[in-house]
Each structure stands twice: as structure tokens, then as C-alpha cells.
Amino acid sequence: MREAGRRAAMRLPLFWMILQICLSKNCRNDILLNLFLSATGANIPSPYLPALLLKIPLYLTPMFGWETVYKVLEEFPDLTVVLSNIGWWPSARVIWPLLKRYPNFYFETGDFSQPHGLEEVCQKFGSHRVLYGSNFPTNAPAGSIYTLLKAKITDEERENIAHRNMERLLSEVKL
């Protein structure tokens, strides 16, 4: 990982944590919002705009409903969004339209259980749209590791999913 990406990675957990709290609380808590704005040095009235301006990947989950995911992407189409905890149901009908419409939309593989899903994503959208994830400690990482290792994709696609995509996203953060 490049040095800039390494430095950014050390700072990102704070931003992700604050953004996740804001999302789960519908972000109308002035204390959280002020903490976020202070941490980013921004003077912007939305918790999504600092992530947009700084290219900080925003992790969203459909646990609170797909409406939130779609609403954030519609409102901020250039925001870098990573979908996590997607659930155990086949996800193609809800994820594929997002991959088609939003070039900065990615998903992580922790709960991704679409049969031959990695192969299909790589073929339709490219391996650069997928990040390895395990949902550890909730899930054991063995399932997602096995899925990645046994997928019928190229070694380059596997490397992209395993680490290169995250390294690229982190290197684009402007802190």
C-alpha cells in the first residue's frame, strides 16, 4: 500500500465510526454532527458532504432498509459508497442496478451469497467494484475466504478483490 494510503487508513476508522453513528441515528444529533465536522475540518451542513469532498468511503448497510442506501446514492451520486452486511438472500436484483448507475458504488463480500456471484460481478461490472469482507467477528472469515479462493475468476481479479481495490480507495482519500 502506498504511504498516503497507509496514513489515510490510520485516520479513517474515526470518520467511518462517526458516519455510521450519524446514519443509524438519522444524523440530526448536533453533537455528533459537530464532532464529525470538527474531525474533518469542514464547514458543511451534511455528514455526507465531507465524505464526498475528502473521498472517504462511506459504508452503508441495508440492515436499516434499502431505502436509505438508495436515498443516499440518489442525493450524492458521486459519493464513494461501500455496501456491507448485505444479507444472505441473493442480492443481484438490488445490487446490480446500483453497480450500473453509480460508478463509485462498491460492495464487500462478507455476506454475499449469490451463487457464482463473484464471477458474474467480475464479468458484468469488473472486479474493481468488489472489496473483500468477512463480517468478522459476527461471521467466521472461512466462508468468504473460501468463496474468493474458489471463484472461477482470474488471479488478477482475485487480487483486486482481496486487497488492491481497498488500497486504491484509501489512496484516493484527501486528508
Secondary structure, DSSP 8 states (H G I E B T S, - for coil): --HHHHHHHHHHHHHHHHHHHHHHTTT--HHHHHHHHHHHT---SSSHHHHHHHT--EEE-GGG-HHHHHHHHHH-TTS-EEE----SS--HHHHHHHHHH-TTEEEESTT---TTHHHHHHHHT-GGGEE----TTTS-THHHHHHHHHSSS-HHHHHIIIIIHHHHHHHT---
